[in-house]
Every structure is written in C-alpha cells, then in structure tokens.
Amino acid sequence: LLAQVAERDDVIALALHVDYWDYIGWKDTFGNERFTARQKAYARAAGEHMVYTPQMIVNGRASVVGADGADLAEVLAPVGGDAAPDLRLTRNGETLSIRATSAMTLPEGTVVQLVRYIPQADVAVDRGENAGRTITYTHVVMSWVVLGKCNGTTPLSLTVPAEGDQPAVVLIQAPGPGPILAAAEVR
C-alpha cells in the first residue's frame, strides 16, 4: 500500500522501520530505535497507549492501520483551511538550499527537518514469520535530522549538505510531534 501511495504526485511517502519486533526471530535490516521513539511520541501526542505495525501517520495528524486502503484514502483526501508555509528546495550538486515563508506565525517550537531515504531495497528474510521471502521495501528512511526551528515571522533560508543521490525531503512540523505544516522533496 505504501508503494502505491508513493507513486502519487501529491504524497511524500516515508517508511520508518521500527526495532521493537526484532526480538521475535529476525532483526529488521532498517529498524531504528529513533524511529520507534518517533512512533511512540506520535502515540503519546494522540493520547494512545499502544503502537503497532503497520501504522501510517498522515501529515502528523491522522493515524491509520497501514494495510487499510479505505481509511488511508479518506485521510489523504484534500481538505481546505490551513495556510501552509511556502517551502521551496533547490539542489545544487551535494548542497540543498531551503527557503520558506509563511503568511502566518507558526506555533512556537516548530521545527525544520531533513529526511533522506532510499527509494527501494530488496531484503532477503532468513528468519521469523517471513523466512524465505524477499521483501521489497519502498521509501526507506535512512536519516532524519532536525535542522532548526522556524517561527513564520521571518523568512527561512538554509543551505545544508545533501551528499549522494538519495532524495531529500524537508518537513516543517509543529511541536508535539504535531501536524506537518509544509513538505517538499527533491530527487
């Protein structure tokens, strides 16, 4: 389902592999304790007491079972309202320029984050419930870095390294973790 959604032009799909299932027989090649902590932070912010897989968090606002296409379609449907910051990215070699302006003041503690991912990876599973299968993962997040904060009252202008050919995604996100206020991607 993630691979299908990732094909849409209006979606930036990011797969954050967690590590809390590693104990049952096969360690996820891409599992990361920081991604587990991020999922748990979303659960706390939503007042939930459990995390699960597969789970999708959409725009930092909605949580759906990651295998439920109908629920996902519903939360991906366009909604009116919020004036999003204007976020623009320019990649020049191994440098990424980030520019953002906002017509409104952003919540205090709003962060600018850089996410790098690999578009696809085939992984042979040798243990656990998927033993003997090769699974194709898509949009596998390899790094997630907070670049700083922004308030919306002053234009944002950053230049950061973006080595390699991995796509680069920039997110402007309210604290909590809260809603994604703006997102942009360069490949």
N, C-alpha and C positions, 0 to 999 in steps of 0.2 A: 504494500500500500504506500509506503514511503517513497519507493522508486517511482510509482505512478504519479504521486503528488509532486515529486521533484521535477517532473517534466513540464509542469505548468510555469508560464512566464511570470505569474503573479505570486509565486510561492518561493521562498528560500528555505529549502528542506535541510535540516541538520540532524544527524544521528549522533547522539551522545550515549556511548556504550557504558553501562554501569558495571560495577565489580561485585555486587552483592550476591550474585549467583555462582561465583567462581568456586565455591566450596563443594558444589554437587557433582564434580567429576571432570569438568573441563573449564579451564580458565579462558575467558573471552580475550582474544588477541588484542582488542581495542578497549577493553574495560579500564575505567579510570576512576579512582576514588573521588576525584574532584567533580566528576560528572554525577556520581552517586550523591555527593553533598549538594549539588545544584538541584537534583530532583527532590531531595528531602527538603530543601529550602522552599521550593515551589509548594510542596505539600503543606508545610507549616504556614506559609502565607495564605493558603486556601482553607486553613483550618482542618486539614485532613490528617489522619493519624497513621496512614499506611502509604507505601509506594509500591508500584507494581510494574511489570513489563508484560507486553509492550504498552507503553504510555506515550501519548503525544501531548505536548504543551503547545498551544497555538497562540502566537503573539503575546506570550506571557500572561494570557488572560483565561484561557479555557483548557481544561484537561479532558482528554478522551481516550478510550481504550484504542490502542494503536492498530487494532485489527478491525475496527468498526467504521467501515466506509461511509455509512449513512450519517453517523454522528460527526465524522470529520467533515463531510460535505456541508453540514449545517453550520459548523463553526468557521468554515472557510468562506462562507457566503459573505459578500461585501456588506458592510454596514456604514451608515453615514455618521457624521458627528465630528469627532476629534480632528483638530487641525494639526496634522503631523509636521514635525520639523522637515525642512527641505535638506536632504542629505545627498551629497554627491561625492563620488570616488573617482580618482584618476590614478591609473597605474602607469608608471614610467620605469620600465626595467624592473628592478627589485626595490622600488620605492612606491609607497602608496600615499597619495595626498587625500586628505579627508576634509571636506568643507560642509558646514551645516549652519543653517539659520532657522530661526523659529519666529513665528508671529506672536507667540505667547511665552510666558515664563514657564519653564519646566519645573516639575517637582524637585524640591531640594534633595540632593544626593543622586540625581540622575547620572548614569554612567555611560561612557562610550567604550565599546568593547570590540576587539578584533578577533574574529574566528577564522581559522584555517581548516580546510577539510580536503580529503581526497574523494574524488567523485565516485570511485568504485574500487572494491577489493574483493577478491575471491579467497575464501578461507576454508581449508580442509579441516573438518572437525574429526578428532580421533577418539573422543570420549564423551560420555554424557548422553542425553536423550537424542542428540543429533549425530551420534557417532556414525562415521562412514559417509556422511554427506559433505558436499562442498556448498557453502552458502555464499551468495553474492550480496555483499553489503553495499549500500549506496550512501553518499554524502557523509562519510565517516569523519567526525570532528577529531582533529589531531591536536589542536591547541585553542585555548580560549583565554584571552588576556584583556584585563581592564586597562585601558589606555589613560583614563582620567575621567573627570566629571565635566558636565556642562549644565548651564542654567537657562539657556534660551535667550537671555537678555543681551548677551554678546555673541557675535558670530564665532563659530568653532573653526579653527584652522590648525590641522595637524599634518605632519609628514612623518611616516613611520616606515621601518624596513618591512619588506614583504618578499623575502628570498624564495626562490624556487617557483615552480609553476602551479602550485596549489591555488585554487580560488580563494579569494579574500572576501569576507563578509564583515561589515561594520554594523553594529546594533547600537541604538540609543535606547536605553532601558531605564524606566522608573525604578526606584529602590524597592526592595522587598524580598525576592525579586518580583518586580511588578510588570506592568504592561510594556511591550516593545513599542516605543513611540515612533521609531523610524528604523528602516533597514535598507541596506544597499549591498550589492555584490559586484565584484569584478572577477573575471576569469582570466 
